Amino acid sequence: MVEAAVRSKPDGYTLVYIGSVTAANHTLLKTPYDATKDIAPTTIPDCFKTVPKLFNLVDKFQCPGIVLSDLLLSEGRSSVDPAELDFNVPIDRGEVIGLNGATPPLNGGYKRYEINDSGISARALPGTPGFEHVVATDDHDEDGVLISDEYTNPHKRQAMHEKRMRKMEAILPLLEPPGLWGVEEAQVTLLGWGSTEGVVQEAIQKLSDEEGIAANLLQIKWIVPLHGSAITAAVSKGKKLIIVENNYSGQFARYLRSETGIVADGHIRKYDGEPFMPHHIVEGVKAILAGRTQQYVPVHEIMV
């Protein structure tokens, strides 16, 4: 499914749902552009609020967007006040020629993939007079003519790639960086991503009330692009960093290290097909702080 998505037309309408942060690594596939927006919603209401925002970003920046979901979100239940949900979200199509009948004067031929400072070339609605163009799946020049392995131009390919990557500079400021939840001065910072937010918050409350351990949470939602500087600044305030993940190999821990150089002091990982319970995280934090282990792996209790 991911391969089909990355090979689809770069028209700003491609959206993929997937359940693994490493499987979404677009560098594993040879693509004609860079998938620049990967997001892991933290709650069911967050899915409702964030996906429309992602659609707007996909449209505006003309890139694929990948939603990293899981069963806890897709099959879970949540009570939400309808007043908190916006059923009339604004729609931002980005720069589109012919939308609402507006067409700028042509200065020469229309270059669908024109190289510019923003990296975003104006799209034209099909059928707009004077703005006919070719939409290709492989790398191409400004006119849409393919630059393949048979007919290639290294200078044009480099310029086109740099053009696309300039989008990254504009995307990150539009995304809210992660912030610490809980006390400012903490013995341990728990770092999670995606749907672990709620259970980690409950575990932090239990750590404080029952164990006298002050902890806070840094929950990551936007995976690509990553707020590397904000994450580095946040985790530097804590004495210990423990990453909480619902997978075997520590997918986000490896990704975070490759992007920022941050190495956690401990890991709590669960991969038995069931979500975390608060006491799993509490016991993991206690074991890691006591020096008994660097990686705590709980197993779901069988209820009879």
Buried (B, 14 or more C-beta within 10 A) or exposed (E): EBEEBBBEEBEBEBBBEBBEBEEBBBEEEEBBBBBBBBBBBBBBBBBBBBBBBBBBBBBBBBBBBBBBBBEBBEEEEEEEEEEEEEEEBEEEEBBBBBBEEEBEEEEEEBBBBEBEEEBBBBBBBEEBEEBEBEEBBEBBBBEBBBBEEEEEEEEBBEEBEEBBEBBBEBBBEEBEBBEBBBEEEBBBBBBBBBBBBBBBBBBBBBBBEEBEBBBBBBBBBBBBBBBBEBBBEBBEEBEBBBBBBBBEEBBBBEBBBEBBEBEBBBBBBBEEEBBBBBBBBBBBBBBBBEEEEEBBBBEEEEEE
